[in-house]
Amino acid sequence: MQGLLKILIKMDWTSIYLKTAGLNVFILGTGEVATRRANRFLDHGANVKLAGNDLSSDLLEKGAGLYSTDDVDELVEWADLVIVASGDGEMSDYVSKISHDKLINRADYPLKGNVIVPTSFNIGDIEISIFTNGKSPLMARQLRKKIQSIITEEDVLEIELQDYARLKLKEVVEDQKERRKYLYEIFEDEKINELIKSRQIDDAKLYIDNLIRGLK
């Protein structure tokens, strides 16, 4: 029974990316965690309001608004996403209760909400998120370091070229399976790999153009 419970808990969550441009985000709290969350959503185009004591000038300059905890009912009503990141347990529970029909992230007790904000980082156009089911934020940071150490600049450049080739192929190859076959061939092409290693990306694109031109 205990093993089945663990399986069911794991099945409750799945990773998904949410478009945050224009999203209304209310954050209860103004401490370190709340500030981190606010910066993250502001940097991705969200409208952010926080309730607490004070706010850094950096957040204010980015457009965040500071409100009193007396206004939480109105702030929850305004929000599309509610983030609870306060040390006030009673207030946190109250905001969570009135946010029952909203997307809600509990920074204090992640599994009590319905949205997880995992640790994430970017390497070029790659964004990687790590979630340990709330078991170990420390290990999430350690895994981040390991992943960062194995992804190279060449991997990032390969993504750029694959995107370039995919868009070019759409112009001449209608069948998705056929496009995928050609993308694998481009990925394994020794000439392209040599150009990536020598950082000759423009030459690699010209080479890809010639390959695709031959398909017409």
PyMOL commands that set and color helices and strands:
alter all, ss='L'
color gray80, all
select helices_A, chain A and resi 2-11+32-43+57-62+69-78+89-98+110-112+137-150+153-170+176-188+190-197+201-213
alter helices_A, ss='H'
color red, helices_A
select strands_A, chain A and resi 24-28+47-51+65-67+81-84+103-106+119-123+126-130
alter strands_A, ss='S'
color yellow, strands_A
deselect
rebuild
show_as cartoon
